[in-house]
Amino acid sequence: MSVKEILSNAKTIAVIGFSDNPSRPSNRIGRYLVSNKYTVYGVNPKLEGKITDSIYSYGSLSDIPFKIDIVNIFRRSEILTGIVNEVLLLKEKPELIWAQQGVMDSKAKKLAEENDLMFVENKCIMSEHLRLFS
């Protein structure tokens, strides 16, 4: 399945590293995704249980009680492998793991792909969405 097909069919996106600061990219992109009809959940232990710009935040990915179609990551590259391992423990796997621009790790990518998970790294989901659907 292509990235365009996944973005077309996806309904839920978890934003790992979501911020309540409107000037932060994770907040701005989360709001953009909501405005494009995705259901977005923040993942940030500091915001657990809070709603920011209509985005409810959970403490961890595994706390989200819904199937997630895309896991969008706004964290440092060195923790990507740990996030992929967390994704692999989910009962229902997402269609895509998306590491934002500047976030990349060849071990994390290999681990995801070895487990049949599509993995995009070092790209902005908002920029790609605009490019594909504008």
NULOLUM-820800 format. One record per residue (C-alpha): residue in three letters; x, y, z. Coordinates in pm, 1 decimal, m for minus. Example, Ala and Ser with C-alpha at 12.3 -4.5 7.8 and 13.67 -1.06 7.14 Angstrom:
BEGIN
resn;u;v;w
ALA;1230.0;m450.0;780.0
SER;1367.0;m106.0;714.0
REM end
This chain:
BEGIN
resn;u;v;w
MET;0.0;0.0;0.0
SER;130.1;348.7;m84.2
VAL;162.1;639.1;158.0
LYS;m114.2;820.5;m34.4
GLU;m348.5;521.9;4.3
ILE;m274.3;497.1;374.8
LEU;m330.3;870.5;427.7
SER;m655.0;843.7;228.8
ASN;m787.5;551.7;433.6
ALA;m650.9;636.8;779.3
LYS;m888.6;765.4;1041.8
THR;m679.3;775.3;1360.8
ILE;m332.8;915.8;1421.6
ALA;m133.0;905.0;1743.8
VAL;111.8;1194.9;1775.8
ILE;396.8;1081.8;1999.5
GLY;559.4;1383.7;2159.7
PHE;247.3;1599.3;2125.3
SER;283.9;1943.0;2285.3
ASP;25.1;2180.2;2430.0
ASN;237.8;2471.9;2303.8
PRO;74.5;2599.6;1981.3
SER;410.9;2711.8;1842.1
ARG;557.3;2358.7;1857.3
PRO;546.8;2153.4;1535.6
SER;372.1;1857.6;1703.1
ASN;84.3;2082.9;1810.2
ARG;61.5;2268.6;1479.4
ILE;67.7;1946.4;1276.3
GLY;m176.4;1775.9;1514.1
ARG;m420.3;2063.0;1459.8
TYR;m365.7;2040.4;1082.6
LEU;m446.8;1668.8;1090.8
VAL;m765.3;1732.9;1292.8
SER;m868.4;2000.0;1040.8
ASN;m829.7;1733.8;769.8
LYS;m1079.1;1500.8;937.4
TYR;m839.5;1268.3;1120.8
THR;m902.0;1171.5;1481.3
VAL;m578.7;1263.2;1657.3
TYR;m459.3;1144.4;1997.3
GLY;m162.9;1300.8;2170.1
VAL;92.4;1083.5;2347.4
ASN;273.5;1271.4;2622.1
PRO;288.8;1162.6;2988.6
LYS;290.4;1529.2;3099.7
LEU;m43.3;1589.9;2923.3
GLU;m213.2;1261.5;3014.6
GLY;m589.4;1307.0;3045.4
LYS;m585.6;1663.5;2909.7
ILE;m750.1;1800.5;2598.2
THR;m551.7;2052.4;2394.7
ASP;m702.2;2198.5;2077.8
SER;m956.6;1910.3;2071.2
ILE;m674.5;1652.7;2098.4
TYR;m697.3;1417.1;2396.0
SER;m359.0;1304.2;2528.7
TYR;m260.0;967.0;2669.6
GLY;45.7;886.3;2877.0
SER;170.1;619.1;2637.4
LEU;81.8;462.9;2305.5
SER;m36.1;144.6;2474.7
ASP;m286.5;346.7;2683.0
ILE;m489.0;440.7;2373.9
PRO;m794.2;209.6;2373.8
PHE;m857.4;248.2;2000.1
LYS;m692.2;112.6;1687.0
ILE;m439.7;361.3;1556.2
ASP;m382.9;376.3;1181.3
ILE;m71.2;595.9;1185.7
VAL;183.6;654.2;1461.2
ASN;341.4;996.8;1399.1
ILE;661.9;1053.0;1597.1
PHE;800.8;1385.2;1720.3
ARG;1080.5;1250.1;1938.6
ARG;1458.3;1218.3;1913.5
SER;1601.4;969.4;1666.0
GLU;1775.5;766.4;1935.8
ILE;1446.1;652.9;2088.4
LEU;1281.8;542.5;1762.8
THR;1371.3;176.2;1812.9
GLY;1203.2;182.1;2153.3
ILE;888.9;331.9;2000.2
VAL;885.0;66.2;1725.8
ASN;916.2;m199.8;1997.9
GLU;618.2;m42.2;2177.4
VAL;418.4;m47.5;1852.1
LEU;500.4;m417.5;1807.9
LEU;338.6;m490.7;2146.0
LEU;4.5;m340.7;2040.9
LYS;m278.5;m587.9;1979.5
GLU;m376.4;m405.8;1660.7
LYS;m83.0;m270.4;1461.4
PRO;m95.6;60.1;1274.9
GLU;m64.6;73.3;897.0
LEU;225.3;316.4;915.7
ILE;491.1;450.9;1149.5
TRP;586.6;804.7;1050.5
ALA;899.2;970.0;1194.5
GLN;893.0;1344.3;1137.7
GLN;1153.6;1549.0;953.6
GLY;1494.7;1515.3;1118.0
VAL;1395.6;1192.6;1294.8
MET;1558.2;877.7;1156.2
ASP;1718.0;551.9;1268.2
SER;1812.0;265.3;1036.1
LYS;1768.4;5.9;1314.7
ALA;1415.0;126.2;1388.3
LYS;1328.1;124.6;1019.2
LYS;1466.5;m227.5;972.3
LEU;1278.7;m354.8;1280.6
ALA;950.3;m205.8;1156.0
GLU;991.2;m343.0;805.0
GLU;1092.1;m688.7;931.5
ASN;757.0;m690.5;1113.4
ASP;559.1;m583.3;806.3
LEU;505.4;m225.7;921.0
MET;544.2;56.0;671.1
PHE;796.4;309.7;799.1
VAL;849.7;666.5;677.5
GLU;1128.6;872.7;828.4
ASN;1270.0;1221.6;795.7
LYS;953.4;1361.7;633.3
CYS;682.0;1595.2;755.6
ILE;338.5;1432.1;744.4
MET;172.3;1771.6;695.9
SER;398.3;1865.8;401.5
GLU;343.3;1525.8;241.3
HIS;m33.1;1547.0;296.3
LEU;m40.1;1892.4;135.2
ARG;171.9;1769.7;m157.6
LEU;m42.0;1461.6;m217.4
PHE;m388.0;1611.2;m168.0
SER;m367.1;1979.7;m269.0
REM end
